Amino acid sequence: MPKIHVLDKQVAELIAAGEVVERPSSVIKELVENAVDAGASVITVEIRRGGAAFMRVTDNGCGIAPEDVPTAFLRHATSKIGVQDDLDSIATLGFRGEALASISAVSHVELLTRTAGAVSGVRYLCGGGEEPVLEEVGCPVGTTIIIRELFYNTPARMKFLKKDVTEGNAVAGILDKIALSHPEISFRFIRDGKEQLRTPGDNQLSSAIYSVYGREFLSTLIPADYEYEHIKITGFVSTPAGSRPNRSMQNFFINGRYVRSRTAMAALEEAFKGSIMAGKFPACVLHLSLAFGAVDVNVHPAKLEVRFVNERPIFDAVYHAARSALSVGDRPKVMELKRPPIQPYAPAPEKHEQIRLEPQKAAPPKPRADFWREVPLKDSGNRRETGFQSFAARVLEADDEAVSAPEIPSVPKPNAPAVQENADLERAAQPVSGAVEQPATPAVSLTGEFHSRIIGEAFGTYMIVEYSEDTLMLIDKHAAHERLLYERLKAAGGDGAAQTLLEPVAVTLDKDEYSAVLAGAETLRKAGFEVEDFGAGTLLVRAIPLLLDGGDAAGAVMEIAGYLAELKKDITPEHLDWVYHNVACRAAIKGGDVTKKEELISLAEELERNPQVRYCPHGRPIYILLKRREIERQFGRV
């Protein structure tokens, strides 16, 4: 058996650092939370190359005393808790004392800090097991921490980092959450020399939402303010019309800390049940304030999940907060009709013509011979009827095609008896001899031998087809159309036709989704989507697949973005299959839609040409067969 020994201190620190420092965004999270705990009112974050090369966090908080600076970089050194009982009521964002020690183990760290009462500050250099340096310098009140060459001494960790764009967006996503959790603090984010975020720090949550997600998203929110059993809830929930295709824009904060809470999510969605469509989810930015002892935040390494002493009051508080917000703030949209501008009265210009006083007998107007021709029709017995043949019919005649004009019934005389009137109408309904007569029930050759007949539709969803002499076919028109469109897109091989939108559509996304779409922009272009980075988590959709309606652009991109973000890896051409599913489902005929017979015939004919199509992309059957013998058995005929 191998001999047991104690690990070297440096090796142990590298292992422990992996639990706290996963990527640049986790470093920024720890440092910014320390700045918030220090009482800062202004926090600036700057990164380069996604954070792997350079990160700097500056705050105007209380600073660190010179004698405490070396101690702050020791593992489990903290000023936020002191005894075991303090873990039962944690009021700060950080408390474990692991962040600075873990960060300094895998990077080069430079710290400048000064307290309010000190004349000068200190500069501390450490990292990677090197000998630390402490010296006196001049610097403003507060703390600045600079991180260089993250994972320089752990190349195995370095190779797992994603592209600079992806890592930078992850940092932006962390700052979004922290900015929303503390609207009283002004946050500034600089990425590769460009400012991407600045919040005013005016303690107005709406201002922070506007800075993070933009005006479009803020316009879909309604305020929520509710208190239940000492649980105070403030913030905003979306209107039913502002619902999203996923939960990425649900933001819950407990005592100023961003968390993922299944209890709060379930309560929010229960409150919206019956107000939004199935498959849609409400968005929110909700702050929950409750006793520190009623929640345990020490259950997740990144402190993203919490446990409640009693979950029922949390559920009820969120539910009633959302319901009350909807009852007060959700109002039906009012249509505004703009009155056309009134043109000022202008008298007609005077005509200097000689006015004839004697009346002139005008000839009755005669139709132009090149457009209309009077055609005598059959004698109805008591009067001779006439009709007009259009210019289109005359063009057909020029091509030696005999086209007869339909009989147009004339208006009956006032003294004509009712029986005669009905007889005239019946004669008018009869086709003229020689006219082209349309069949009442179109026939479609769904098999090689028997010409099937489309009998009609049931419930606006299912086509009823007399498939053969002894079989009825029920076709789900949405499932059939969806599968056929999917096969069409797939056959195009990534060269799907696109339509350019007259006006680009702005789509606001969570930073993970935003990053995923940008990473797969070229692949999405092959599916017909053209997206452009508009900055700060917003994309401009400039083109969509030809099959899609322009009103579906935002919803389709949001659904695709959520799917790509869940993959947790770069998009590949194989993932286009799901994109094709999404486009086909949105472009297909919907159940309940009014469908013309010509469209039903076309759909049935295309099904005949594709006999292998039996299931929709979701796996549901496209059609079922019903035998005549089974029908007759139900009626007791056999």
Sequence and secondary structure as in RCSB ss.txt:
>XXXX:A:sequence
MPKIHVLDKQVAELIAAGEVVERPSSVIKELVENAVDAGASVITVEIRRGGAAFMRVTDNGCGIAPEDVPTAFLR
HATSKIGVQDDLDSIATLGFRGEALASISAVSHVELLTRTAGAVSGVRYLCGGGEEPVLEEVGCPVGTTIIIREL
FYNTPARMKFLKKDVTEGNAVAGILDKIALSHPEISFRFIRDGKEQLRTPGDNQLSSAIYSVYGREFLSTLIPAD
YEYEHIKITGFVSTPAGSRPNRSMQNFFINGRYVRSRTAMAALEEAFKGSIMAGKFPACVLHLSLAFGAVDVNVH
PAKLEVRFVNERPIFDAVYHAARSALSVGDRPKVMELKRPPIQPYAPAPEKHEQIRLEPQKAAPPKPRADFWREV
PLKDSGNRRETGFQSFAARVLEADDEAVSAPEIPSVPKPNAPAVQENADLERAAQPVSGAVEQPATPAVSLTGEF
HSRIIGEAFGTYMIVEYSEDTLMLIDKHAAHERLLYERLKAAGGDGAAQTLLEPVAVTLDKDEYSAVLAGAETLR
KAGFEVEDFGAGTLLVRAIPLLLDGGDAAGAVMEIAGYLAELKKDITPEHLDWVYHNVACRAAIKGGDVTKKEEL
ISLAEELERNPQVRYCPHGRPIYILLKRREIERQFGRV
>XXXX:A:secstr
        HHHHHHHHHHHH SSHHHHHHHHHHHHHHTT SEEEEEEEGGGTSEEEEEE S    GGGHHHHTST
T  SS  SGGGGGS  SS  SS HHHHHHHSSEEEEEEE TT SSEEEEEE TT   EEEEE   SEEEEEEEST
TTT HHHHTT   HHHHHHHHHHHHHHHHHH TTSEEEEEETTEEEEE   SS HHHHHHHHH HHHHTTEEEEE
EEETTEEEEEEEE GGG BSSSTTEEEEETTEEE  HHHHHHHHHHTTTTS TT B  EEEEEE  GGGEE TTS
TTS   EES HHHHHHHHHHHHHHHHHHH                            S          TTT EEE
EEEE SSSEEEEEE HHHHHHHHTT             TT  HHHHHHHHHHHHS  TT     SS EE SSSSS
 EEEEEEETTTEEEEEEETTEEEEEEHHHHHHHHHHHHHHHTTS   EEEEEEEEEEE  HHHHHHHHHTHHHHH
HTT EEEEEETTEEEEEEEETTS GGGHHHHHHHHHHHHHHHTS   GGGHHHHHHHHHHHHS  TT    HHHH
HHHHHHHHH TT  B TTS BSEEEEEHHHHHHHTT  
